[in-house]
Amino acid sequence: MDGFDLIIFDCDGVLVDSEIIAAEVESALLTDAGYPIGAEEMGERFAGMTWHNILLQIEREASIPLSASLLDKSEQVLDVRLANDVKAIPGVEFAVSRLPMKRCICSNSSTKRLDMMLTKVGLKPLFAPNIFSAKDLGPDRVKPKPDIFLHGASRMGISPDRTVVVEDSVHGVHAARAAGMRVIGFTGASHSYPAHADKLTDAGAETVISRMNDLPGVVAALAAWEGVL
C-alpha cells in the first residue's frame, strides 16, 4: 500500500469536544429518572451510541421503564448546551492541512446538529459538503453498523480498503472495521478515561493517538505498513 485515498473523521469526540457535554446532560436526565449514573460512566459505557439506543439498552439491563419524553428533552437541552459550550478539538486544522488525501465526516449525529457544531467551531469549511449523517440513511443504520462509513466512501468515490477512519468510540471502531477500513483510535477529547486506548485497540484500532497534531505522521506510518484487516 502506497497511501490512503480517503480519511474519514467521526465528529463527536474527534473533531469537536461534544461527548463530555452529552454525557453530562444525559447522566443528569437518567439520574432524575431513577437510574443514577455519572458523566464519566456515561462516557465510558455509551460514547458513540445514539440517545435512543442508550435508553433501550438501559431499559433492557435495569428493567426501568424510561419515559419517551426523555428523547425530546435530551435533544432540546443538549442542543442548547452544545450551541453555548462546544469547542473544537485542538490541532484539527493543523492535521487536516497536512493530510493530502480526500476527507469527509461520517457521524451518528443529525445533519442539523453537525452543521451547528461545525459552524460554531469554524471547522465546517474544511469538510463541507462532504459531511454525512447516519440518521439520513434511514432508521436503525447508525454505528456500530458499517452503513455510514460505506456510504461516505461511496459518495467520495473511494474503495473501503483505501480508506482510514479516525474514531473515538468502540462502536465507531467496530463500524469502520465492519466496513473493511483501517482505524486510528483517538483519545484526546474530554470524555476520555483510563482504559479508553485499550478498549479502542481491543475493538480493532491499529493504533491510538491522544493529540490531533500526531495524526499526519501516524497516517503516513500506517499507510506504509500493510496491516491485516
BELBELFEN-V529846 format. One record per residue. N is the residue number from 1. RES is the residue in three letters. PHI is phi in radians with two decimals (none if undefined). PSI is psi in radians with two decimals (NA if undefined). Layout:
# BELBELFEN-V529846
N&RES&PHI&PSI / N&RES&PHI&PSI
This chain:
# BELBELFEN-V529846
1&MET&none&2.22 / 2&ASP&-1.81&0.25 / 3&GLY&2.53&2.96 / 4&PHE&-1.73&2.63 / 5&ASP&-1.75&-0.25 / 6&LEU&-2.60&2.41 / 7&ILE&-2.09&2.25 / 8&ILE&-1.91&2.24 / 9&PHE&-1.82&2.30 / 10&ASP&-1.16&2.89 / 11&CYS&-1.82&-1.09 / 12&ASP&-1.16&2.11 / 13&GLY&1.48&-0.03 / 14&VAL&-2.13&-0.87 / 15&LEU&-1.75&-0.63 / 16&VAL&-2.18&2.53 / 17&ASP&-1.54&1.16 / 18&SER&-1.80&-0.37 / 19&GLU&-1.09&-0.64 / 20&ILE&-1.16&-0.63 / 21&ILE&-1.17&-0.77 / 22&ALA&-1.07&-0.72 / 23&ALA&-1.11&-0.69 / 24&GLU&-1.14&-0.79 / 25&VAL&-1.15&-0.82 / 26&GLU&-1.25&-0.65 / 27&SER&-1.14&-0.66 / 28&ALA&-1.14&-0.73 / 29&LEU&-1.16&-0.74 / 30&LEU&-1.16&-0.71 / 31&THR&-1.09&-0.75 / 32&ASP&-1.12&-0.50 / 33&ALA&-1.50&0.01 / 34&GLY&1.80&0.24 / 35&TYR&-2.18&1.48 / 36&PRO&-1.10&2.19 / 37&ILE&-2.76&2.45 / 38&GLY&-1.60&2.88 / 39&ALA&-1.09&-0.65 / 40&GLU&-1.11&-0.76 / 41&GLU&-1.15&-0.66 / 42&MET&-1.00&-0.82 / 43&GLY&-1.10&-0.73 / 44&GLU&-1.21&-0.73 / 45&ARG&-1.51&-0.60 / 46&PHE&-2.15&0.06 / 47&ALA&-0.97&2.34 / 48&GLY&1.62&-0.19 / 49&MET&-1.65&2.62 / 50&THR&-1.27&2.70 / 51&TRP&-1.03&-0.68 / 52&HIS&-1.04&-0.81 / 53&ASN&-1.24&-0.53 / 54&ILE&-1.10&-0.81 / 55&LEU&-1.07&-0.74 / 56&LEU&-1.09&-0.73 / 57&GLN&-1.16&-0.73 / 58&ILE&-1.15&-0.70 / 59&GLU&-1.06&-0.71 / 60&ARG&-1.18&-0.76 / 61&GLU&-1.26&-0.76 / 62&ALA&-1.85&-0.08 / 63&SER&0.95&0.66 / 64&ILE&-1.87&2.07 / 65&PRO&-1.23&2.13 / 66&LEU&-1.85&2.31 / 67&SER&-1.08&2.42 / 68&ALA&-1.08&-0.39 / 69&SER&-1.15&-0.36 / 70&LEU&-1.08&-0.53 / 71&LEU&-1.05&-0.93 / 72&ASP&-1.21&-0.67 / 73&LYS&-1.11&-0.75 / 74&SER&-1.08&-0.78 / 75&GLU&-1.04&-0.75 / 76&GLN&-1.16&-0.85 / 77&VAL&-1.14&-0.74 / 78&LEU&-1.17&-0.69 / 79&ASP&-1.06&-0.69 / 80&VAL&-1.15&-0.82 / 81&ARG&-1.08&-0.77 / 82&LEU&-1.13&-0.75 / 83&ALA&-1.06&-0.55 / 84&ASN&-1.55&-0.66 / 85&ASP&-2.05&-0.28 / 86&VAL&-1.16&2.49 / 87&LYS&-2.27&2.76 / 88&ALA&-1.29&2.61 / 89&ILE&-1.21&2.26 / 90&PRO&-1.02&2.41 / 91&GLY&1.64&-0.06 / 92&VAL&-1.08&-0.83 / 93&GLU&-1.10&-0.69 / 94&PHE&-1.04&-0.86 / 95&ALA&-1.10&-0.83 / 96&VAL&-1.08&-0.65 / 97&SER&-1.15&-0.32 / 98&ARG&-1.92&0.17 / 99&LEU&-1.87&2.03 / 100&PRO&-1.41&-0.27 / 101&MET&-1.47&2.99 / 102&LYS&-1.07&2.73 / 103&ARG&-2.51&2.67 / 104&CYS&-2.73&3.02 / 105&ILE&-2.01&2.36 / 106&CYS&-2.25&2.02 / 107&SER&-2.39&2.72 / 108&ASN&-1.41&-0.28 / 109&SER&-1.21&2.74 / 110&SER&-1.22&2.76 / 111&THR&-1.03&-0.71 / 112&LYS&-1.09&-0.78 / 113&ARG&-1.21&-0.71 / 114&LEU&-1.02&-0.79 / 115&ASP&-1.07&-0.76 / 116&MET&-1.12&-0.86 / 117&MET&-1.15&-0.83 / 118&LEU&-1.18&-0.61 / 119&THR&-1.15&-0.77 / 120&LYS&-1.05&-0.75 / 121&VAL&-1.59&-0.01 / 122&GLY&1.43&0.28 / 123&LEU&-1.71&-0.18 / 124&LYS&-0.99&-0.76 / 125&PRO&-1.07&-0.39 / 126&LEU&-1.26&-0.37 / 127&PHE&-2.18&-0.49 / 128&ALA&-1.05&2.46 / 129&PRO&-1.63&0.21 / 130&ASN&-1.54&1.10 / 131&ILE&-2.18&1.98 / 132&PHE&-2.08&2.35 / 133&SER&-1.93&2.31 / 134&ALA&-1.09&-0.48 / 135&LYS&-1.18&-0.35 / 136&ASP&-1.39&-0.21 / 137&LEU&-1.45&-0.28 / 138&GLY&2.20&2.99 / 139&PRO&-1.12&2.49 / 140&ASP&1.04&0.73 / 141&ARG&-2.16&0.39 / 142&VAL&-1.45&2.89 / 143&LYS&-1.00&2.47 / 144&PRO&-1.49&0.15 / 145&LYS&-1.23&2.61 / 146&PRO&-1.45&-0.01 / 147&ASP&-0.94&-0.80 / 148&ILE&-1.19&-0.62 / 149&PHE&-1.21&-0.71 / 150&LEU&-1.14&-0.67 / 151&HIS&-1.11&-0.80 / 152&GLY&-1.06&-0.80 / 153&ALA&-1.11&-0.70 / 154&SER&-1.11&-0.78 / 155&ARG&-1.11&-0.56 / 156&MET&-1.51&-0.13 / 157&GLY&1.29&0.53 / 158&ILE&-2.15&2.47 / 159&SER&-1.24&2.50 / 160&PRO&-0.96&-0.60 / 161&ASP&-1.35&0.00 / 162&ARG&-1.94&0.35 / 163&THR&-2.12&2.44 / 164&VAL&-2.12&2.49 / 165&VAL&-2.05&2.50 / 166&VAL&-1.94&2.08 / 167&GLU&-2.39&2.56 / 168&ASP&-1.90&-0.10 / 169&SER&-2.09&2.64 / 170&VAL&-1.04&-0.74 / 171&HIS&-1.09&-0.68 / 172&GLY&-1.19&-0.70 / 173&VAL&-1.08&-0.79 / 174&HIS&-1.01&-0.75 / 175&ALA&-1.10&-0.77 / 176&ALA&-1.15&-0.73 / 177&ARG&-1.14&-0.69 / 178&ALA&-1.12&-0.46 / 179&ALA&-1.42&-0.08 / 180&GLY&1.45&0.44 / 181&MET&-1.91&2.75 / 182&ARG&-1.57&2.69 / 183&VAL&-2.35&2.37 / 184&ILE&-1.91&2.17 / 185&GLY&-1.42&2.64 / 186&PHE&-2.29&2.26 / 187&THR&-2.19&0.48 / 188&GLY&-1.66&0.09 / 189&ALA&-1.60&2.96 / 190&SER&-1.24&-0.29 / 191&HIS&-1.53&0.01 / 192&SER&-1.10&2.71 / 193&TYR&-2.43&2.90 / 194&PRO&-0.95&-0.67 / 195&ALA&-1.66&0.20 / 196&HIS&-1.01&-0.91 / 197&ALA&-1.07&-0.73 / 198&ASP&-1.10&-0.70 / 199&LYS&-1.17&-0.67 / 200&LEU&-1.16&-0.69 / 201&THR&-1.13&-0.79 / 202&ASP&-1.07&-0.56 / 203&ALA&-1.33&-0.33 / 204&GLY&2.28&0.04 / 205&ALA&-1.19&2.35 / 206&GLU&-1.37&-0.46 / 207&THR&-2.72&2.86 / 208&VAL&-2.33&2.38 / 209&ILE&-2.14&2.69 / 210&SER&-2.02&-0.05 / 211&ARG&-2.26&2.25 / 212&MET&-1.13&-0.47 / 213&ASN&-1.04&-0.42 / 214&ASP&-1.44&-0.16 / 215&LEU&-1.07&-0.83 / 216&PRO&-1.00&-0.77 / 217&GLY&-1.14&-0.66 / 218&VAL&-1.21&-0.70 / 219&VAL&-1.06&-0.77 / 220&ALA&-1.10&-0.75 / 221&ALA&-1.16&-0.70 / 222&LEU&-1.18&-0.66 / 223&ALA&-1.12&-0.54 / 224&ALA&-1.36&-0.28 / 225&TRP&-1.93&2.06 / 226&GLU&-1.46&1.48 / 227&GLY&-1.20&2.83 / 228&VAL&-1.67&2.13 / 229&LEU&-1.34&NA
